[in-house]
Amino acid sequence: MEAQHPSKILMTADTVGGVWNYTLELVRALAPFGTKVDLATMGAPLSEEQRRQADEISNLTLHESSYKLEWMENPWEDVEKAGAWLLQLKEEIQPDLVHLNGMVHGALDWGVPTVVVIHSCVMSWWEAVKEEKAPKAWDKYKEMVTRGLQAADMVVTPTQAMLHQAQRLYGPFKANAVVYNGRGQHGFQFGKKEPFVFSMGRVWDEAKNISMLAHIASDLQWPVYIAGDARHPATGETVELENVHFLGQLTEKEVADWLSRASVYALPAKYEPFGLTILEAAMSGCALVVGKTDSQAEIWGNAAKYVDPNSADELRDTISNLIEDEFLRNIMACRAVKRSHGYTADPMGQDYDHVYRQVMKSATLATGAK
């Protein structure tokens, strides 16, 4: 029996991180299979740029909310309301399948096959960033996430490393798969390289470790430019960066322009289950300097320079070495470009379509067996 492509999916996404770009890329990549996606957004209102991006995708219908996300402070009342809203949407839309990019709502009574994707989680974040187990205040989060993941028909992670962590923290799961994230190469180009170091991301997130890059910036021969959001979405606190040119939040087009000109892209992250910005930099021909973590080593192999995220000296020396050695810089840039070809949007769409058909087929067989 050949499983059908899902014609309609209810998908969730948050609007405050890289999951947004991942989601849009995936929705576009599902279009060739005739799959329409109803996208329910949470976390914060959409920006004008996000709304414009969504409007350009023909197989996407938006449903907006700003309910708190499960990792935010005191989220549980919002999480419950969001769950009721999502179940109502499911009744209206009648999807073949539900794809959740948050974990807690996996435990809802969907009545259709459910796929839950783990993009990151507080427990593994805490271990990587704080080097200790998450405090008791996060016990409820762990309990709710465990319930959501164990109820899902399929749990997907963007790396094998993330899957191992998730199984250890929240498993066992009914079924699991690794699907690498992808980006459309058309958005990024290899331009004329200029003498500067670039980085971007959620500056407020300790895991990104961007403040360490700012700390050593004055020791480098080249200027350092940083783009991203410095304001914490939950606390409203703004991170101040020294010694660098801070560009704030850029549009997708502006990001592509900066990456095409940057010679070195540095993100000494302590925790990065995938890292879409690193992929974008690789597609743009930047030499990569990244935090040494299992997930980054899995993704980039010999196509990146790795640094201990706790060593400012190592970060400074590694970047200085690339600045001083143009031959090495060019080799690393070429390796990054070549490696990035393995993480494009179309294979990601094909892999997710395969996962969807697999869980739909299993659900049909289970129904038939009853």
N, C-alpha and C positions, 0 to 999 in steps of 0.2 A: 504493500500500500504506500503510494507516494504522498508524503505530507504536503499540504497546501501552504503557500506563502500566506502570512496573516494579511488580511486586507485592511484591518483597522487595529491600531494599538493605542491604548491609553498609557502615556509616559509621564513621569514626573521629572522636574529639574529644579535645582536651586539657581538663583540669579547672582550669587555673590562670589563665585569662583570659577575654576576651569571647567567644571561640569557643564556650564552653559555652552562653551565652545564645542565640547565633546558632543553634547546633545544635538546641536544644530548640524554638525558634521555627519552624525549618524542618521538623522532624519533625511538629509539630502542623499546619503548613500543607500537608503532604503527605497527611494523613489523608483529605481528601475524594476523593483519587484512588485510594483503596484501597491505598496503599503502606504496608507494614510496614517498620520500620527496626530492624535489630540494631546497637546502638551500642557500639563498643569504645572504652573510655576509657583514657587514658594521662596521664603527667605527675605525678599525685599521687592519693592516695585521695580518693574523693568525700566532701564534707562532708555533714552531716545534712541541711542545707538543699538541697543538690544532689540527694541521694537522694530527698527528699520531692518535689522538682520532677519528677524523672524518673518516679516512681511514679504521678504524676497523668496521664501521657500514655499513652493506651490502645494506640497503634500502635507503642510503643517497648519493646524488650527490651534490658536492660543486660548488658554483659560488661565486667568491671572488671579493670584492671591498674594498676600505677604505674611502668611502664617510663619511663625518661628520654625527654624530647623531643629532637628533632634539634638544637635551639639551646642545649641545656644543656651543662654542662661534661663532657668525656669521655663522650659518650653512645653511642658506636658499638657497644659490646657489647650495650647495652640495645636499641638500634635494631634490631640483628640478631635478638635474641630476640623482640622485639615483632613483627618481620616473620614469623617462624616461627609465632608465636601467631595472627597475623591470617590467615595461609594455612590454618591448621588450622580456625579459625572459619569461613572461607569454605567449606571442604569440608563442615563440619557443617551450615551454614545454606543452602548452595546459592543464593546471591542472584542476581538478574538483572543486578546492577550493583554496582560498588564506588565509594563516594564518600569520598575521603580529604581530611581537613582538615589533614593534614601532608603534606609534599611528597616526602620520600625514598622512602617505600614505593610510590610510583607505578611504580618500576622492577621490582617483584616480578612474577612470572609468574602473573597472576591468572586468565587464561583466560576472563574476562568483561570487558565494557566498563568502563573506569575514568575517573572524573572526579576531578581534583585541584584543590582550591581554595587559592589563595594569599591568606591573610589578612594576612600580613606576612612579611618575611624579614630575615635578619641583614645581608645585603649592602646592601640599600636602607636599612635602619635605620642602619647604620654611616655611610653617606654623609650621611644627613639629620642625625644626632645629633652625630657626631664631625667632620663636614665633611672626610672623607678616605676613601680606600678601606679596606675591612676588612683587617687584617693577615694575614700568611701563615698564622697559626694557624688561619684559617678556610678555607683552600684546600680541605680535604677536604669541609667542609660544602658549599662551592660546587659541587664536583664531584658530590657525592651528590644534591644538590637538582636540579642540571642534568639528571642522568640520570633522576631521578624524574619531572620535569616533561616532558622530551622523550619519555618512554615512554608518558605518559598519552594516552588517546584525546581528552580535552578538558581544557583548563586554564581555570579560571574565576577571575576577580578581582572584588572588590566595587566597583571604580571603573576608569574608563578610564586614569586617572593611574597606578594600580598596574599595569595591564596593560602600559603603555609601559615602565615600569621593569623589569618581569619579563622582557619580550621582550629588552630591551637586555642584561640580566644573564645570562639563562639560555636564551634562545630559540635557534632557532625551535621552535615547538610544532606538533603535528599539527593541532590546531584550538583556537580560544579563544573565550571569550564573557565579557561583563561582566554580572553579575547583582548589582544593588544589594541590600544587606542590608535586612532589614525587622524591625519589631517590631509586636506586637499592641497596638493603641491602647487596648484595654479595660483594660490594666494601668496606664495613666497618665492623670491628670486635671489639669485646670487649676483649682487651688484658690485660696483667698484669699492673695494674695501678701504676703510679709513682708520687712522690710528686712535681708536678708542675701545674701551671695554664697556659692554652693555649687560644689563640684567633687568628682569621684570618679574612681578608677581605680587602676592599679597604681602606688602612690606610689614604689616602688623602681625603676620603669622610667624612666630618664633621658629617654626620648622623650616621656613625658607632661608633663614640665617642671612638675610640680606644686610643686616646691620654689621655683620663681620666683614663683609665686602667694603662697606662704607668706612669701617674702622681702619682698614689697611690702604684705602684709596690714595692717601697722601704720600705713601711710599712708592707708588707706581709712576713710571715715566709717562704713562698715558692717562688722560682724563677718564673718569667712570661716569656713565649715564645710567640712571635707574628710573624705570617707569613702573607705575602700579598704584595700588590703593594703600595709603598710609594710615587710613582711619579704620579702627576696629569696628565691625558692624554691630557688635553686641554692647561694647562699653563706650563707644564714641571717642575713645582716646586716639590721639594722632602720634605716630612715631616720627621723631625728628632724625634726619640723617645728616651726618657731618661729611665734609670733604668731597661730596659728589654733586653732580648736576641732577637734581630731582625733577622729572618731567611730568609727574602726576599720571592720571589715567589717560591713555591714548586710545584712539579709534583703531580698529583692525588694520586700516590702511596705513595709519601712522606707525603702528608696530612693525608692519611688513617693511616699511621704508627704513626705519632704524636698524632692523635686523639685516637688511640687505647691505648696509654700510658698515656694520660692526665687524671688527676683525676677531674679537674674542667675546664669547658669551659665558658669563660666570654665574653659577647658582650653587653655592656650597651647602645645599639643603641637608638638614639632619634627617629629614623624613620627606620622601617624595615617591608615593606608590607608582606614579607613571611620569608625569612632568611634561605636559603639552607644550609649555613655553620652550623647553629644551629641544623638543622635536622641531618646533618652528624655527629655532635658531640653527639647527642642523640643516634643515631644508634651505636655509638662507646662506649656507656656506660659512658659518662661524666656527672657529675652533672652540671646542667645549671644555669648560672646567666645571665639574660637578662634585657634589658631596659623595663620598664613598659609602654607598648603601647597597644592599643585595639587589634591590629593584633596579637601580641605575646600572650596576654592573651587568645585570641580565639583559637590559635593553641595549646598552651602548658598546659592550665588549671593549675592543681596543680603539674605538672611535671617540673616546673622551679621555681627558686627564682627570684623575680622581684625587680628591683631597680629603683629609680628615676634617670633618665639619667643626671639630673643636680646636683646630690648630690654625690660628691667624697667620703664623709664620709660613706654614705649608701653602696656604692659599696665596700669600704674597709672592713666595718664591716660584710657585707654579705659573702664575700669571706673568711674572717678570720674565721667566724663561721663554714663554711664548712671545712676549713683546720683543725680546732681544733676538730671537731666532726665527727669522722669516721662513726659512726652509721647513722647520718643524711646524710652524703655524699653518703653512700651506698643506702639509701632509695631513695634519689633524682636521683641517677644514674639508679636504677631499674625502677622508674617511667618514666624517660626520654626514656629508651629503649622501655618500653611497649607502651608509647604514640607514639613513632616513627613508630610503626607497622601500624598506621593509615595513614601514608604518604609515601607509597612505590610507585614505578614506575608503576606497572601494573594497579592499580585502576586509576591512573592519565591517562594512555593511554586509558582505557575503557571510562572514563568520557569525554575525548576530542573526541573520536570516536563517542560517543553519540551526542555531540554538533555538530560535523561536519555533521552527518547524519540528524540531526534536521534542520540545515540551508539549506542543499541540498534539503531536502524534501519540506521545505517552498518555496524555489525558484522554484521547479518543479510545485508545486501547483499554485503559483502566475503566472507562465508562461502559465499554462493550463487554468487559469481563464481569461486570456486576449483574 
